[in-house]
Amino acid sequence: MTFAEIAPEYWLFGGAAAISLIAYVALILVPAIGSFGRAWEKTAAGFLSLFVLVSLVALGVAAGLSVVYFWPDIKQFLP
């Protein structure tokens, strides 16, 4: 498989996923782990920050599904 065989949508979704993962690590995981000194506290903070990641992904999926589901109604409001 070459680069030409991969559709541009996959490159865009992969890039968005990579940017989101980098943002999660830089803005949520690193500060959460850096706030504590003991190893068990850092482990607990890292584990609890996964709940933040899961909730953000769930909100994004729910928003996307609601747009898809209500698209006929949304389209009426667009010019």
PyMOL Python script that loads the backbone (N, CA, C, O; Angstrom):
from pymol import cmd

cmd.read_pdbstr("""\
ATOM      1  N   MET A   1       0.851  -1.180   0.000  1.00  0.00           N
ATOM      2  CA  MET A   1       0.000   0.000   0.000  1.00  0.00           C
ATOM      3  C   MET A   1       0.893   1.238   0.000  1.00  0.00           C
ATOM      4  O   MET A   1       1.823   1.346   0.800  1.00  0.00           O
ATOM      5  N   THR A   2       0.607   2.148  -0.886  1.00  0.00           N
ATOM      6  CA  THR A   2       1.385   3.381  -0.975  1.00  0.00           C
ATOM      7  C   THR A   2       0.579   4.542  -0.416  1.00  0.00           C
ATOM      8  O   THR A   2      -0.593   4.402  -0.066  1.00  0.00           O
ATOM      9  N   PHE A   3       1.240   5.693  -0.342  1.00  0.00           N
ATOM     10  CA  PHE A   3       0.557   6.880   0.167  1.00  0.00           C
ATOM     11  C   PHE A   3      -0.584   7.306  -0.747  1.00  0.00           C
ATOM     12  O   PHE A   3      -1.571   7.874  -0.280  1.00  0.00           O
ATOM     13  N   ALA A   4      -0.459   7.038  -2.038  1.00  0.00           N
ATOM     14  CA  ALA A   4      -1.492   7.442  -2.989  1.00  0.00           C
ATOM     15  C   ALA A   4      -2.767   6.639  -2.813  1.00  0.00           C
ATOM     16  O   ALA A   4      -3.838   7.101  -3.204  1.00  0.00           O
ATOM     17  N   GLU A   5      -2.681   5.446  -2.234  1.00  0.00           N
ATOM     18  CA  GLU A   5      -3.855   4.597  -2.060  1.00  0.00           C
ATOM     19  C   GLU A   5      -4.680   4.973  -0.835  1.00  0.00           C
ATOM     20  O   GLU A   5      -5.815   4.518  -0.698  1.00  0.00           O
ATOM     21  N   ILE A   6      -4.139   5.784   0.047  1.00  0.00           N
ATOM     22  CA  ILE A   6      -4.856   6.173   1.263  1.00  0.00           C
ATOM     23  C   ILE A   6      -5.671   7.423   0.965  1.00  0.00           C
ATOM     24  O   ILE A   6      -5.142   8.427   0.488  1.00  0.00           O
ATOM     25  N   ALA A   7      -6.972   7.348   1.254  1.00  0.00           N
ATOM     26  CA  ALA A   7      -7.872   8.467   0.973  1.00  0.00           C
ATOM     27  C   ALA A   7      -7.531   9.660   1.868  1.00  0.00           C
ATOM     28  O   ALA A   7      -7.072   9.477   2.996  1.00  0.00           O
ATOM     29  N   PRO A   8      -7.753  10.874   1.374  1.00  0.00           N
ATOM     30  CA  PRO A   8      -7.431  12.073   2.171  1.00  0.00           C
ATOM     31  C   PRO A   8      -8.198  12.157   3.491  1.00  0.00           C
ATOM     32  O   PRO A   8      -7.710  12.745   4.456  1.00  0.00           O
ATOM     33  N   GLU A   9      -9.398  11.569   3.535  1.00  0.00           N
ATOM     34  CA  GLU A   9     -10.178  11.606   4.772  1.00  0.00           C
ATOM     35  C   GLU A   9      -9.451  10.891   5.909  1.00  0.00           C
ATOM     36  O   GLU A   9      -9.492  11.322   7.061  1.00  0.00           O
ATOM     37  N   TYR A  10      -8.785   9.790   5.561  1.00  0.00           N
ATOM     38  CA  TYR A  10      -8.055   9.046   6.589  1.00  0.00           C
ATOM     39  C   TYR A  10      -6.871   9.847   7.120  1.00  0.00           C
ATOM     40  O   TYR A  10      -6.557   9.794   8.309  1.00  0.00           O
ATOM     41  N   TRP A  11      -6.221  10.584   6.233  1.00  0.00           N
ATOM     42  CA  TRP A  11      -5.121  11.449   6.674  1.00  0.00           C
ATOM     43  C   TRP A  11      -5.648  12.553   7.591  1.00  0.00           C
ATOM     44  O   TRP A  11      -5.014  12.878   8.595  1.00  0.00           O
ATOM     45  N   LEU A  12      -6.803  13.131   7.252  1.00  0.00           N
ATOM     46  CA  LEU A  12      -7.375  14.198   8.078  1.00  0.00           C
ATOM     47  C   LEU A  12      -7.812  13.677   9.440  1.00  0.00           C
ATOM     48  O   LEU A  12      -7.528  14.299  10.464  1.00  0.00           O
ATOM     49  N   PHE A  13      -8.502  12.539   9.458  1.00  0.00           N
ATOM     50  CA  PHE A  13      -8.948  11.975  10.735  1.00  0.00           C
ATOM     51  C   PHE A  13      -7.766  11.522  11.584  1.00  0.00           C
ATOM     52  O   PHE A  13      -7.779  11.677  12.805  1.00  0.00           O
ATOM     53  N   GLY A  14      -6.750  10.966  10.942  1.00  0.00           N
ATOM     54  CA  GLY A  14      -5.549  10.575  11.676  1.00  0.00           C
ATOM     55  C   GLY A  14      -4.822  11.776  12.254  1.00  0.00           C
ATOM     56  O   GLY A  14      -4.343  11.729  13.387  1.00  0.00           O
ATOM     57  N   GLY A  15      -4.738  12.853  11.481  1.00  0.00           N
ATOM     58  CA  GLY A  15      -4.116  14.084  11.982  1.00  0.00           C
ATOM     59  C   GLY A  15      -4.891  14.694  13.136  1.00  0.00           C
ATOM     60  O   GLY A  15      -4.309  15.164  14.113  1.00  0.00           O
ATOM     61  N   ALA A  16      -6.222  14.681  13.010  1.00  0.00           N
ATOM     62  CA  ALA A  16      -7.054  15.209  14.093  1.00  0.00           C
ATOM     63  C   ALA A  16      -6.900  14.369  15.358  1.00  0.00           C
ATOM     64  O   ALA A  16      -6.849  14.910  16.462  1.00  0.00           O
ATOM     65  N   ALA A  17      -6.828  13.055  15.200  1.00  0.00           N
ATOM     66  CA  ALA A  17      -6.636  12.176  16.352  1.00  0.00           C
ATOM     67  C   ALA A  17      -5.276  12.413  16.999  1.00  0.00           C
ATOM     68  O   ALA A  17      -5.163  12.423  18.224  1.00  0.00           O
ATOM     69  N   ALA A  18      -4.245  12.603  16.180  1.00  0.00           N
ATOM     70  CA  ALA A  18      -2.910  12.855  16.719  1.00  0.00           C
ATOM     71  C   ALA A  18      -2.856  14.186  17.460  1.00  0.00           C
ATOM     72  O   ALA A  18      -2.275  14.266  18.543  1.00  0.00           O
ATOM     73  N   ILE A  19      -3.447  15.218  16.897  1.00  0.00           N
ATOM     74  CA  ILE A  19      -3.475  16.532  17.555  1.00  0.00           C
ATOM     75  C   ILE A  19      -4.253  16.459  18.861  1.00  0.00           C
ATOM     76  O   ILE A  19      -3.846  17.055  19.858  1.00  0.00           O
ATOM     77  N   SER A  20      -5.372  15.733  18.863  1.00  0.00           N
ATOM     78  CA  SER A  20      -6.162  15.592  20.079  1.00  0.00           C
ATOM     79  C   SER A  20      -5.402  14.834  21.159  1.00  0.00           C
ATOM     80  O   SER A  20      -5.469  15.195  22.334  1.00  0.00           O
ATOM     81  N   LEU A  21      -4.684  13.790  20.771  1.00  0.00           N
ATOM     82  CA  LEU A  21      -3.898  13.025  21.748  1.00  0.00           C
ATOM     83  C   LEU A  21      -2.754  13.856  22.308  1.00  0.00           C
ATOM     84  O   LEU A  21      -2.463  13.789  23.503  1.00  0.00           O
ATOM     85  N   ILE A  22      -2.102  14.638  21.454  1.00  0.00           N
ATOM     86  CA  ILE A  22      -1.030  15.521  21.924  1.00  0.00           C
ATOM     87  C   ILE A  22      -1.589  16.573  22.878  1.00  0.00           C
ATOM     88  O   ILE A  22      -0.975  16.871  23.902  1.00  0.00           O
ATOM     89  N   ALA A  23      -2.749  17.137  22.548  1.00  0.00           N
ATOM     90  CA  ALA A  23      -3.371  18.132  23.428  1.00  0.00           C
ATOM     91  C   ALA A  23      -3.757  17.518  24.766  1.00  0.00           C
ATOM     92  O   ALA A  23      -3.580  18.149  25.809  1.00  0.00           O
ATOM     93  N   TYR A  24      -4.285  16.289  24.751  1.00  0.00           N
ATOM     94  CA  TYR A  24      -4.640  15.620  26.002  1.00  0.00           C
ATOM     95  C   TYR A  24      -3.408  15.421  26.879  1.00  0.00           C
ATOM     96  O   TYR A  24      -3.430  15.719  28.074  1.00  0.00           O
ATOM     97  N   VAL A  25      -2.349  14.923  26.282  1.00  0.00           N
ATOM     98  CA  VAL A  25      -1.133  14.665  27.060  1.00  0.00           C
ATOM     99  C   VAL A  25      -0.553  15.964  27.599  1.00  0.00           C
ATOM    100  O   VAL A  25      -0.175  16.038  28.768  1.00  0.00           O
ATOM    101  N   ALA A  26      -0.481  16.995  26.747  1.00  0.00           N
ATOM    102  CA  ALA A  26       0.172  18.247  27.153  1.00  0.00           C
ATOM    103  C   ALA A  26      -0.673  19.072  28.113  1.00  0.00           C
ATOM    104  O   ALA A  26      -0.133  19.708  29.019  1.00  0.00           O
ATOM    105  N   LEU A  27      -1.993  19.072  27.928  1.00  0.00           N
ATOM    106  CA  LEU A  27      -2.836  19.975  28.711  1.00  0.00           C
ATOM    107  C   LEU A  27      -3.546  19.321  29.887  1.00  0.00           C
ATOM    108  O   LEU A  27      -3.997  20.021  30.793  1.00  0.00           O
ATOM    109  N   ILE A  28      -3.656  18.000  29.896  1.00  0.00           N
ATOM    110  CA  ILE A  28      -4.383  17.334  30.983  1.00  0.00           C
ATOM    111  C   ILE A  28      -3.490  16.352  31.740  1.00  0.00           C
ATOM    112  O   ILE A  28      -3.386  16.427  32.965  1.00  0.00           O
ATOM    113  N   LEU A  29      -2.847  15.434  31.019  1.00  0.00           N
ATOM    114  CA  LEU A  29      -2.100  14.367  31.692  1.00  0.00           C
ATOM    115  C   LEU A  29      -0.835  14.868  32.388  1.00  0.00           C
ATOM    116  O   LEU A  29      -0.600  14.541  33.551  1.00  0.00           O
ATOM    117  N   VAL A  30      -0.028  15.651  31.696  1.00  0.00           N
ATOM    118  CA  VAL A  30       1.237  16.126  32.285  1.00  0.00           C
ATOM    119  C   VAL A  30       0.997  17.015  33.509  1.00  0.00           C
ATOM    120  O   VAL A  30       1.657  16.811  34.527  1.00  0.00           O
ATOM    121  N   PRO A  31       0.076  17.998  33.457  1.00  0.00           N
ATOM    122  CA  PRO A  31      -0.165  18.779  34.685  1.00  0.00           C
ATOM    123  C   PRO A  31      -0.743  17.945  35.830  1.00  0.00           C
ATOM    124  O   PRO A  31      -0.427  18.187  36.995  1.00  0.00           O
ATOM    125  N   ALA A  32      -1.591  16.961  35.500  1.00  0.00           N
ATOM    126  CA  ALA A  32      -2.158  16.124  36.563  1.00  0.00           C
ATOM    127  C   ALA A  32      -1.079  15.293  37.241  1.00  0.00           C
ATOM    128  O   ALA A  32      -1.067  15.180  38.467  1.00  0.00           O
ATOM    129  N   ILE A  33      -0.185  14.719  36.469  1.00  0.00           N
ATOM    130  CA  ILE A  33       0.884  13.907  37.049  1.00  0.00           C
ATOM    131  C   ILE A  33       1.909  14.793  37.764  1.00  0.00           C
ATOM    132  O   ILE A  33       2.437  14.411  38.808  1.00  0.00           O
ATOM    133  N   GLY A  34       2.186  15.954  37.212  1.00  0.00           N
ATOM    134  CA  GLY A  34       3.173  16.840  37.807  1.00  0.00           C
ATOM    135  C   GLY A  34       2.736  17.500  39.103  1.00  0.00           C
ATOM    136  O   GLY A  34       3.561  18.067  39.819  1.00  0.00           O
ATOM    137  N   SER A  35       1.461  17.432  39.409  1.00  0.00           N
ATOM    138  CA  SER A  35       0.950  18.078  40.622  1.00  0.00           C
ATOM    139  C   SER A  35       1.197  17.271  41.883  1.00  0.00           C
ATOM    140  O   SER A  35       1.008  17.780  42.988  1.00  0.00           O
ATOM    141  N   PHE A  36       1.612  16.035  41.739  1.00  0.00           N
ATOM    142  CA  PHE A  36       1.766  15.165  42.897  1.00  0.00           C
ATOM    143  C   PHE A  36       3.185  14.646  42.981  1.00  0.00           C
ATOM    144  O   PHE A  36       3.903  14.603  41.982  1.00  0.00           O
ATOM    145  N   GLY A  37       3.590  14.248  44.191  1.00  0.00           N
ATOM    146  CA  GLY A  37       4.957  13.808  44.406  1.00  0.00           C
ATOM    147  C   GLY A  37       5.121  12.314  44.549  1.00  0.00           C
ATOM    148  O   GLY A  37       6.115  11.754  44.088  1.00  0.00           O
ATOM    149  N   ARG A  38       4.171  11.663  45.175  1.00  0.00           N
ATOM    150  CA  ARG A  38       4.306  10.229  45.406  1.00  0.00           C
ATOM    151  C   ARG A  38       3.868   9.451  44.175  1.00  0.00           C
ATOM    152  O   ARG A  38       3.042   9.911  43.386  1.00  0.00           O
ATOM    153  N   ALA A  39       4.441   8.259  44.032  1.00  0.00           N
ATOM    154  CA  ALA A  39       4.163   7.449  42.843  1.00  0.00           C
ATOM    155  C   ALA A  39       2.695   7.029  42.774  1.00  0.00           C
ATOM    156  O   ALA A  39       2.102   7.028  41.696  1.00  0.00           O
ATOM    157  N   TRP A  40       2.105   6.671  43.920  1.00  0.00           N
ATOM    158  CA  TRP A  40       0.714   6.233  43.877  1.00  0.00           C
ATOM    159  C   TRP A  40      -0.214   7.388  43.567  1.00  0.00           C
ATOM    160  O   TRP A  40      -1.261   7.186  42.952  1.00  0.00           O
ATOM    161  N   GLU A  41       0.147   8.602  43.982  1.00  0.00           N
ATOM    162  CA  GLU A  41      -0.666   9.775  43.655  1.00  0.00           C
ATOM    163  C   GLU A  41      -0.584  10.086  42.158  1.00  0.00           C
ATOM    164  O   GLU A  41      -1.587  10.432  41.534  1.00  0.00           O
ATOM    165  N   LYS A  42       0.613   9.961  41.589  1.00  0.00           N
ATOM    166  CA  LYS A  42       0.779  10.188  40.149  1.00  0.00           C
ATOM    167  C   LYS A  42       0.008   9.147  39.351  1.00  0.00           C
ATOM    168  O   LYS A  42      -0.601   9.469  38.331  1.00  0.00           O
ATOM    169  N   THR A  43       0.032   7.895  39.815  1.00  0.00           N
ATOM    170  CA  THR A  43      -0.711   6.838  39.135  1.00  0.00           C
ATOM    171  C   THR A  43      -2.207   7.100  39.198  1.00  0.00           C
ATOM    172  O   THR A  43      -2.912   6.940  38.201  1.00  0.00           O
ATOM    173  N   ALA A  44      -2.692   7.501  40.367  1.00  0.00           N
ATOM    174  CA  ALA A  44      -4.114   7.795  40.518  1.00  0.00           C
ATOM    175  C   ALA A  44      -4.521   8.992  39.666  1.00  0.00           C
ATOM    176  O   ALA A  44      -5.593   8.982  39.060  1.00  0.00           O
ATOM    177  N   ALA A  45      -3.685  10.017  39.613  1.00  0.00           N
ATOM    178  CA  ALA A  45      -3.994  11.189  38.794  1.00  0.00           C
ATOM    179  C   ALA A  45      -4.013  10.829  37.314  1.00  0.00           C
ATOM    180  O   ALA A  45      -4.875  11.302  36.573  1.00  0.00           O
ATOM    181  N   GLY A  46      -3.078  10.005  36.880  1.00  0.00           N
ATOM    182  CA  GLY A  46      -3.077   9.555  35.494  1.00  0.00           C
ATOM    183  C   GLY A  46      -4.306   8.733  35.161  1.00  0.00           C
ATOM    184  O   GLY A  46      -4.900   8.898  34.096  1.00  0.00           O
ATOM    185  N   PHE A  47      -4.689   7.847  36.068  1.00  0.00           N
ATOM    186  CA  PHE A  47      -5.875   7.021  35.856  1.00  0.00           C
ATOM    187  C   PHE A  47      -7.136   7.880  35.817  1.00  0.00           C
ATOM    188  O   PHE A  47      -7.999   7.671  34.964  1.00  0.00           O
ATOM    189  N   LEU A  48      -7.252   8.834  36.723  1.00  0.00           N
ATOM    190  CA  LEU A  48      -8.440   9.690  36.739  1.00  0.00           C
ATOM    191  C   LEU A  48      -8.482  10.631  35.539  1.00  0.00           C
ATOM    192  O   LEU A  48      -9.563  11.018  35.096  1.00  0.00           O
ATOM    193  N   SER A  49      -7.321  11.001  35.010  1.00  0.00           N
ATOM    194  CA  SER A  49      -7.336  11.845  33.818  1.00  0.00           C
ATOM    195  C   SER A  49      -7.846  11.074  32.609  1.00  0.00           C
ATOM    196  O   SER A  49      -8.312  11.681  31.644  1.00  0.00           O
ATOM    197  N   LEU A  50      -7.766   9.752  32.643  1.00  0.00           N
ATOM    198  CA  LEU A  50      -8.363   8.959  31.567  1.00  0.00           C
ATOM    199  C   LEU A  50      -9.876   9.136  31.523  1.00  0.00           C
ATOM    200  O   LEU A  50     -10.476   9.079  30.449  1.00  0.00           O
ATOM    201  N   PHE A  51     -10.497   9.350  32.681  1.00  0.00           N
ATOM    202  CA  PHE A  51     -11.928   9.617  32.711  1.00  0.00           C
ATOM    203  C   PHE A  51     -12.249  10.933  32.002  1.00  0.00           C
ATOM    204  O   PHE A  51     -13.287  11.054  31.351  1.00  0.00           O
ATOM    205  N   VAL A  52     -11.368  11.903  32.130  1.00  0.00           N
ATOM    206  CA  VAL A  52     -11.542  13.167  31.415  1.00  0.00           C
ATOM    207  C   VAL A  52     -11.461  12.923  29.911  1.00  0.00           C
ATOM    208  O   VAL A  52     -12.273  13.450  29.151  1.00  0.00           O
ATOM    209  N   LEU A  53     -10.488  12.131  29.483  1.00  0.00           N
ATOM    210  CA  LEU A  53     -10.351  11.819  28.056  1.00  0.00           C
ATOM    211  C   LEU A  53     -11.580  11.086  27.543  1.00  0.00           C
ATOM    212  O   LEU A  53     -12.104  11.426  26.482  1.00  0.00           O
ATOM    213  N   VAL A  54     -12.043  10.092  28.275  1.00  0.00           N
ATOM    214  CA  VAL A  54     -13.211   9.325  27.841  1.00  0.00           C
ATOM    215  C   VAL A  54     -14.451  10.211  27.775  1.00  0.00           C
ATOM    216  O   VAL A  54     -15.252  10.081  26.850  1.00  0.00           O
ATOM    217  N   SER A  55     -14.616  11.100  28.735  1.00  0.00           N
ATOM    218  CA  SER A  55     -15.792  11.976  28.721  1.00  0.00           C
ATOM    219  C   SER A  55     -15.726  12.964  27.555  1.00  0.00           C
ATOM    220  O   SER A  55     -16.753  13.262  26.946  1.00  0.00           O
ATOM    221  N   LEU A  56     -14.538  13.474  27.237  1.00  0.00           N
ATOM    222  CA  LEU A  56     -14.415  14.380  26.094  1.00  0.00           C
ATOM    223  C   LEU A  56     -14.698  13.660  24.780  1.00  0.00           C
ATOM    224  O   LEU A  56     -15.354  14.212  23.896  1.00  0.00           O
ATOM    225  N   VAL A  57     -14.208  12.434  24.649  1.00  0.00           N
ATOM    226  CA  VAL A  57     -14.490  11.655  23.441  1.00  0.00           C
ATOM    227  C   VAL A  57     -15.981  11.341  23.355  1.00  0.00           C
ATOM    228  O   VAL A  57     -16.568  11.427  22.276  1.00  0.00           O
ATOM    229  N   ALA A  58     -16.597  10.982  24.470  1.00  0.00           N
ATOM    230  CA  ALA A  58     -18.024  10.666  24.471  1.00  0.00           C
ATOM    231  C   ALA A  58     -18.861  11.892  24.101  1.00  0.00           C
ATOM    232  O   ALA A  58     -19.840  11.776  23.364  1.00  0.00           O
ATOM    233  N   LEU A  59     -18.479  13.062  24.609  1.00  0.00           N
ATOM    234  CA  LEU A  59     -19.206  14.280  24.240  1.00  0.00           C
ATOM    235  C   LEU A  59     -19.063  14.587  22.752  1.00  0.00           C
ATOM    236  O   LEU A  59     -20.026  15.007  22.110  1.00  0.00           O
ATOM    237  N   GLY A  60     -17.888  14.383  22.209  1.00  0.00           N
ATOM    238  CA  GLY A  60     -17.676  14.608  20.788  1.00  0.00           C
ATOM    239  C   GLY A  60     -18.476  13.652  19.927  1.00  0.00           C
ATOM    240  O   GLY A  60     -19.059  14.056  18.921  1.00  0.00           O
ATOM    241  N   VAL A  61     -18.507  12.381  20.319  1.00  0.00           N
ATOM    242  CA  VAL A  61     -19.285  11.391  19.571  1.00  0.00           C
ATOM    243  C   VAL A  61     -20.772  11.705  19.673  1.00  0.00           C
ATOM    244  O   VAL A  61     -21.494  11.611  18.681  1.00  0.00           O
ATOM    245  N   ALA A  62     -21.233  12.076  20.861  1.00  0.00           N
ATOM    246  CA  ALA A  62     -22.647  12.411  21.034  1.00  0.00           C
ATOM    247  C   ALA A  62     -23.032  13.638  20.211  1.00  0.00           C
ATOM    248  O   ALA A  62     -24.108  13.665  19.614  1.00  0.00           O
ATOM    249  N   ALA A  63     -22.172  14.646  20.172  1.00  0.00           N
ATOM    250  CA  ALA A  63     -22.460  15.829  19.365  1.00  0.00           C
ATOM    251  C   ALA A  63     -22.500  15.483  17.885  1.00  0.00           C
ATOM    252  O   ALA A  63     -23.381  15.947  17.161  1.00  0.00           O
ATOM    253  N   GLY A  64     -21.557  14.673  17.433  1.00  0.00           N
ATOM    254  CA  GLY A  64     -21.546  14.267  16.032  1.00  0.00           C
ATOM    255  C   GLY A  64     -22.761  13.440  15.657  1.00  0.00           C
ATOM    256  O   GLY A  64     -23.351  13.651  14.598  1.00  0.00           O
ATOM    257  N   LEU A  65     -23.140  12.505  16.509  1.00  0.00           N
ATOM    258  CA  LEU A  65     -24.322  11.691  16.233  1.00  0.00           C
ATOM    259  C   LEU A  65     -25.603  12.513  16.244  1.00  0.00           C
ATOM    260  O   LEU A  65     -26.514  12.255  15.458  1.00  0.00           O
ATOM    261  N   SER A  66     -25.677  13.504  17.132  1.00  0.00           N
ATOM    262  CA  SER A  66     -26.877  14.339  17.156  1.00  0.00           C
ATOM    263  C   SER A  66     -26.979  15.198  15.903  1.00  0.00           C
ATOM    264  O   SER A  66     -28.081  15.438  15.411  1.00  0.00           O
ATOM    265  N   VAL A  67     -25.851  15.663  15.380  1.00  0.00           N
ATOM    266  CA  VAL A  67     -25.884  16.426  14.125  1.00  0.00           C
ATOM    267  C   VAL A  67     -26.335  15.534  12.980  1.00  0.00           C
ATOM    268  O   VAL A  67     -27.139  15.952  12.148  1.00  0.00           O
ATOM    269  N   VAL A  68     -25.823  14.307  12.930  1.00  0.00           N
ATOM    270  CA  VAL A  68     -26.233  13.379  11.876  1.00  0.00           C
ATOM    271  C   VAL A  68     -27.712  13.048  11.996  1.00  0.00           C
ATOM    272  O   VAL A  68     -28.427  13.023  10.994  1.00  0.00           O
ATOM    273  N   TYR A  69     -28.172  12.796  13.201  1.00  0.00           N
ATOM    274  CA  TYR A  69     -29.570  12.408  13.411  1.00  0.00           C
ATOM    275  C   TYR A  69     -30.535  13.557  13.099  1.00  0.00           C
ATOM    276  O   TYR A  69     -31.581  13.345  12.486  1.00  0.00           O
ATOM    277  N   PHE A  70     -30.181  14.764  13.519  1.00  0.00           N
ATOM    278  CA  PHE A  70     -31.073  15.910  13.335  1.00  0.00           C
ATOM    279  C   PHE A  70     -30.731  16.732  12.096  1.00  0.00           C
ATOM    280  O   PHE A  70     -31.178  17.874  11.988  1.00  0.00           O
ATOM    281  N   TRP A  71     -29.952  16.189  11.157  1.00  0.00           N
ATOM    282  CA  TRP A  71     -29.526  16.963   9.992  1.00  0.00           C
ATOM    283  C   TRP A  71     -30.693  17.519   9.170  1.00  0.00           C
ATOM    284  O   TRP A  71     -30.609  18.663   8.724  1.00  0.00           O
ATOM    285  N   PRO A  72     -31.784  16.762   8.948  1.00  0.00           N
ATOM    286  CA  PRO A  72     -32.893  17.366   8.190  1.00  0.00           C
ATOM    287  C   PRO A  72     -33.465  18.621   8.870  1.00  0.00           C
ATOM    288  O   PRO A  72     -33.825  19.584   8.194  1.00  0.00           O
ATOM    289  N   ASP A  73     -33.546  18.605  10.179  1.00  0.00           N
ATOM    290  CA  ASP A  73     -34.042  19.780  10.902  1.00  0.00           C
ATOM    291  C   ASP A  73     -33.027  20.914  10.877  1.00  0.00           C
ATOM    292  O   ASP A  73     -33.401  22.080  10.751  1.00  0.00           O
ATOM    293  N   ILE A  74     -31.752  20.583  10.995  1.00  0.00           N
ATOM    294  CA  ILE A  74     -30.713  21.606  10.972  1.00  0.00           C
ATOM    295  C   ILE A  74     -30.627  22.247   9.596  1.00  0.00           C
ATOM    296  O   ILE A  74     -30.400  23.451   9.479  1.00  0.00           O
ATOM    297  N   LYS A  75     -30.807  21.446   8.559  1.00  0.00           N
ATOM    298  CA  LYS A  75     -30.693  21.949   7.195  1.00  0.00           C
ATOM    299  C   LYS A  75     -31.749  22.992   6.883  1.00  0.00           C
ATOM    300  O   LYS A  75     -31.519  23.869   6.051  1.00  0.00           O
ATOM    301  N   GLN A  76     -32.905  22.915   7.534  1.00  0.00           N
ATOM    302  CA  GLN A  76     -33.965  23.906   7.300  1.00  0.00           C
ATOM    303  C   GLN A  76     -33.550  25.303   7.735  1.00  0.00           C
ATOM    304  O   GLN A  76     -34.015  26.287   7.161  1.00  0.00           O
ATOM    305  N   PHE A  77     -32.694  25.408   8.729  1.00  0.00           N
ATOM    306  CA  PHE A  77     -32.272  26.707   9.245  1.00  0.00           C
ATOM    307  C   PHE A  77     -31.118  27.321   8.457  1.00  0.00           C
ATOM    308  O   PHE A  77     -30.814  28.504   8.610  1.00  0.00           O
ATOM    309  N   LEU A  78     -30.483  26.517   7.617  1.00  0.00           N
ATOM    310  CA  LEU A  78     -29.365  27.021   6.824  1.00  0.00           C
ATOM    311  C   LEU A  78     -29.879  27.714   5.568  1.00  0.00           C
ATOM    312  O   LEU A  78     -30.893  27.300   5.007  1.00  0.00           O
ATOM    313  N   PRO A  79     -29.190  28.770   5.119  1.00  0.00           N
ATOM    314  CA  PRO A  79     -29.658  29.479   3.915  1.00  0.00           C
ATOM    315  C   PRO A  79     -29.412  28.694   2.652  1.00  0.00           C
ATOM    316  O   PRO A  79     -29.748  29.157   1.562  1.00  0.00           O
TER     317      PRO A  79
END
""", "prot")
cmd.dss("prot")
cmd.show_as("cartoon", "prot")
cmd.util.cbc("prot")
cmd.orient("prot")
